[in-house]
Amino acid sequence: MNPPVILVAVDMVAGEVVRLTKGDMGQKTIYGQDPVAAALEWEARGARWLHLVDLDGATGTGIDNSEPIGRIIEAAKVPVQIGGGIRSLEAIDRWVELGVTRVCVGTKSMDFKWLAEATTEFGDQLVASLDTRAGTVRVGGWTEGSGMPTLEALNRMVDAGVRRIMFTDIERDGTLTGPNLPAIEEVLDAVSIPVIAAGGVTNTDDLVALATLAPKGLEGIVVGKALYNGNIDLAEAQAKLDS
């Protein structure tokens, strides 16, 4: 059993590094003007994975962040995972060709026939994002309800053959109120594939609590605001998880 790895979130809106609260574009904190510099700074501080999110792509603003994202992929020496508005096989292929290790697909993952096709083509390079609020899945950059219960969607994703799930509790995301451990454990108990958890991490104690779920299949933890606010020292936290 390997300890979970911290994936450092680098979220982008209009070329700026931001963090949202509960995915709300109206509750935005700007942490920098240069996503490339931010990503490479986190790498220098010990990030083993970078989790890039194109929030403009996710919410359909029409703003193109592909230039800074491409530069991060080219410059980073650690694996890069990307998500946000990726809703076609061609889009996945484009990022893979640019050197992304894993591509996260949320909204389109709810098209289970398409998801099976995508998994057949991309295997471990595809991550199905399960973004939920109050027990049901949200789509369209978290702005629309799907009406499907979390566990039903999860089971259908697994039936489609996905190799990895990223689970986000939207109500916790960007709030610094702690992860929803019962919900994460429920997801882990329902599947036998690796799971990445996101949403609510406040401090190193939260990471240690999450690490106790590694035997159930928790592979990674996405951390954003707690790092940007200085609540967590990245290198120290990862070392604590490894010990």
C-alpha positions as CSV (number, residue, x, y, z in Angstrom):
1,M,0.0,0.0,0.0
2,N,1.4,3.4,-1.1
3,P,0.6,6.5,0.9
4,P,-1.6,9.0,-1.0
5,V,0.2,11.7,-3.0
6,I,-0.6,15.4,-2.9
7,L,-1.7,16.8,-6.2
8,V,-1.2,20.6,-6.2
9,A,-4.1,22.4,-7.8
10,V,-3.4,25.2,-10.3
11,D,-6.7,26.6,-11.3
12,M,-7.0,29.2,-14.0
13,V,-9.4,31.9,-15.0
14,A,-8.5,34.3,-17.8
15,G,-4.8,33.4,-17.4
16,E,-4.7,34.1,-13.6
17,V,-4.2,31.6,-10.8
18,V,-7.3,31.5,-8.7
19,R,-9.2,29.5,-6.2
20,L,-13.0,29.4,-6.1
21,T,-15.3,28.7,-3.2
22,K,-17.7,25.8,-3.9
23,G,-17.0,26.2,-7.6
24,D,-18.6,29.7,-7.7
25,M,-17.0,32.0,-10.2
26,G,-18.4,34.9,-8.2
27,Q,-16.4,33.8,-5.1
28,K,-12.9,34.0,-6.6
29,T,-9.6,34.6,-4.9
30,I,-6.7,35.6,-7.2
31,Y,-3.3,34.2,-6.2
32,G,-1.2,35.3,-9.1
33,Q,-0.9,36.5,-12.6
34,D,1.4,33.8,-14.0
35,P,0.1,30.2,-13.8
36,V,3.4,28.9,-15.3
37,A,5.5,30.5,-12.5
38,A,3.0,29.3,-9.9
39,A,3.2,25.7,-11.2
40,L,6.9,25.6,-11.4
41,E,7.2,27.2,-7.9
42,W,5.1,24.3,-6.5
43,E,7.2,21.9,-8.3
44,A,10.3,23.5,-6.7
45,R,8.6,23.2,-3.3
46,G,8.2,19.4,-3.8
47,A,5.0,18.8,-5.7
48,R,5.0,15.3,-7.2
49,W,1.9,16.0,-9.3
50,L,0.3,19.1,-10.7
51,H,-3.5,19.3,-11.1
52,L,-4.3,21.9,-13.7
53,V,-7.9,23.2,-14.0
54,D,-9.2,25.3,-16.9
55,L,-12.2,27.0,-15.2
56,D,-13.0,29.0,-18.3
57,G,-13.2,25.7,-20.2
58,A,-15.4,24.1,-17.5
59,T,-17.9,27.0,-17.4
60,G,-17.8,27.9,-21.1
61,T,-16.7,31.5,-20.8
62,G,-15.0,31.4,-24.2
63,I,-11.6,32.5,-22.7
64,D,-8.7,30.3,-23.9
65,N,-6.1,29.3,-21.3
66,S,-4.4,26.7,-23.6
67,E,-1.2,28.9,-23.9
68,P,-0.2,28.9,-20.3
69,I,-1.3,25.4,-19.8
70,G,0.8,24.3,-22.7
71,R,3.8,26.0,-21.3
72,I,3.3,24.3,-17.9
73,I,3.1,20.9,-19.5
74,E,6.3,21.7,-21.5
75,A,8.3,23.0,-18.5
76,A,7.2,20.7,-15.7
77,K,9.3,17.7,-14.8
78,V,6.6,16.1,-12.7
79,P,3.4,14.5,-14.0
80,V,0.5,16.8,-15.0
81,Q,-3.2,16.0,-14.7
82,I,-5.6,18.4,-16.4
83,G,-9.4,19.0,-16.3
84,G,-12.0,21.6,-17.2
85,G,-14.2,21.6,-20.2
86,I,-12.8,18.4,-21.8
87,R,-15.7,16.8,-23.6
88,S,-14.4,15.0,-26.7
89,L,-12.0,12.2,-27.6
90,E,-10.2,14.8,-29.7
91,A,-9.7,17.1,-26.7
92,I,-8.3,14.2,-24.6
93,D,-6.0,13.2,-27.5
94,R,-4.7,16.8,-27.9
95,W,-3.7,17.0,-24.3
96,V,-2.1,13.6,-24.3
97,E,-0.1,14.5,-27.4
98,L,1.1,17.6,-25.6
99,G,2.5,15.5,-22.7
100,V,-0.3,15.4,-20.1
101,T,-0.2,12.2,-18.0
102,R,-3.9,12.1,-17.1
103,V,-7.0,13.9,-18.3
104,C,-10.0,14.4,-16.0
105,V,-13.4,14.4,-17.6
106,G,-16.5,15.4,-15.6
107,T,-19.6,16.4,-17.6
108,K,-19.0,14.1,-20.5
109,S,-18.3,11.2,-18.2
110,M,-22.0,11.1,-17.5
111,D,-22.5,9.9,-21.1
112,F,-21.6,6.4,-20.1
113,K,-21.6,5.0,-23.7
114,W,-19.1,7.7,-24.6
115,L,-17.1,7.0,-21.4
116,A,-16.7,3.3,-22.3
117,E,-15.3,4.3,-25.7
118,A,-13.0,6.9,-24.2
119,T,-11.7,4.4,-21.6
120,T,-11.1,1.8,-24.3
121,E,-9.0,4.3,-26.2
122,F,-7.1,6.1,-23.4
123,G,-7.1,3.6,-20.4
124,D,-5.1,5.0,-17.4
125,Q,-4.8,8.4,-19.1
126,L,-8.5,9.1,-18.5
127,V,-9.9,10.0,-15.1
128,A,-13.6,10.2,-14.5
129,S,-14.5,13.2,-12.3
130,L,-17.4,12.6,-10.0
131,D,-18.4,16.1,-8.8
132,T,-21.2,16.0,-6.3
133,R,-23.4,18.2,-4.2
134,A,-25.9,16.9,-1.6
135,G,-25.6,13.4,-2.9
136,T,-26.2,14.1,-6.6
137,V,-23.8,14.7,-9.5
138,R,-23.3,18.2,-10.9
139,V,-22.2,18.9,-14.5
140,G,-21.5,22.0,-16.7
141,G,-18.6,23.3,-14.5
142,W,-20.7,22.3,-11.4
143,T,-23.4,24.8,-12.5
144,E,-26.1,22.2,-13.5
145,G,-27.7,19.3,-11.7
146,S,-27.7,15.9,-13.4
147,G,-30.4,14.4,-11.1
148,M,-28.3,11.2,-10.8
149,P,-27.4,10.0,-7.3
150,T,-23.6,9.8,-6.6
151,L,-23.4,6.1,-6.1
152,E,-25.5,5.3,-9.2
153,A,-23.2,7.5,-11.4
154,L,-20.2,5.9,-9.7
155,N,-21.4,2.4,-10.5
156,R,-22.1,3.3,-14.1
157,M,-18.7,4.8,-14.5
158,V,-17.1,1.6,-13.2
159,D,-19.3,-0.5,-15.5
160,A,-18.0,1.7,-18.4
161,G,-14.5,0.5,-17.5
162,V,-12.9,3.6,-15.9
163,R,-9.6,3.0,-14.2
164,R,-9.6,5.9,-11.8
165,I,-12.1,8.2,-10.1
166,M,-11.6,11.7,-8.8
167,F,-14.3,12.5,-6.3
168,T,-15.0,16.2,-5.3
169,D,-17.5,17.3,-2.7
170,I,-18.5,20.7,-4.1
171,E,-19.8,21.9,-0.8
172,R,-16.4,21.5,0.7
173,D,-14.3,22.7,-2.2
174,G,-12.3,25.9,-1.5
175,T,-14.0,26.3,1.9
176,L,-11.2,25.2,4.3
177,T,-13.8,23.3,6.4
178,G,-12.3,19.8,6.2
179,P,-12.9,17.0,3.7
180,N,-16.1,15.0,3.8
181,L,-14.6,11.8,5.1
182,P,-17.8,9.7,5.2
183,A,-18.6,10.5,1.6
184,I,-15.1,9.7,0.5
185,E,-15.1,6.5,2.4
186,E,-18.5,5.6,0.8
187,V,-17.0,6.0,-2.6
188,L,-14.0,4.0,-1.7
189,D,-16.2,1.2,-0.3
190,A,-18.2,1.1,-3.6
191,V,-15.2,0.6,-6.0
192,S,-12.0,-1.4,-6.3
193,I,-10.2,1.2,-8.5
194,P,-8.0,4.1,-7.3
195,V,-9.7,7.2,-6.1
196,I,-8.4,10.8,-5.8
197,A,-10.2,13.0,-3.3
198,A,-10.7,16.8,-3.6
199,G,-12.5,19.4,-1.5
200,G,-12.1,20.9,1.9
201,V,-8.5,20.1,3.0
202,T,-7.6,22.7,5.6
203,N,-4.4,21.5,7.3
204,T,-2.0,18.7,7.6
205,D,-4.3,16.9,10.1
206,D,-6.8,16.6,7.3
207,L,-4.2,15.0,5.1
208,V,-3.3,12.5,7.8
209,A,-7.0,11.7,8.3
210,L,-7.4,11.1,4.6
211,A,-4.2,9.0,4.5
212,T,-5.9,6.4,6.8
213,L,-8.1,5.6,3.8
214,A,-5.2,4.5,1.6
215,P,-5.8,0.8,2.4
216,K,-9.3,1.3,0.8
217,G,-7.8,2.7,-2.4
218,L,-7.3,6.5,-1.8
219,E,-4.4,7.2,-4.1
220,G,-4.2,11.0,-4.2
221,I,-5.5,14.2,-2.5
222,V,-6.0,17.4,-4.4
223,V,-5.0,20.5,-2.4
224,G,-5.4,24.1,-3.4
225,K,-6.4,26.9,-1.1
226,A,-4.7,25.4,2.0
227,L,-1.4,25.5,0.2
228,Y,-1.9,29.0,-1.3
229,N,-2.9,30.4,2.1
230,G,0.1,28.9,3.8
231,N,-1.9,26.5,6.0
232,I,0.2,23.6,4.8
233,D,3.9,23.3,4.0
234,L,3.9,21.0,1.0
235,A,7.2,19.2,1.5
236,E,6.5,18.7,5.2
237,A,3.0,17.4,4.6
238,Q,4.0,14.9,1.9
239,A,6.9,13.7,4.1
240,K,4.4,13.2,6.9
241,L,2.2,11.1,4.6
242,D,5.1,9.1,3.5
243,S,6.3,8.3,7.0
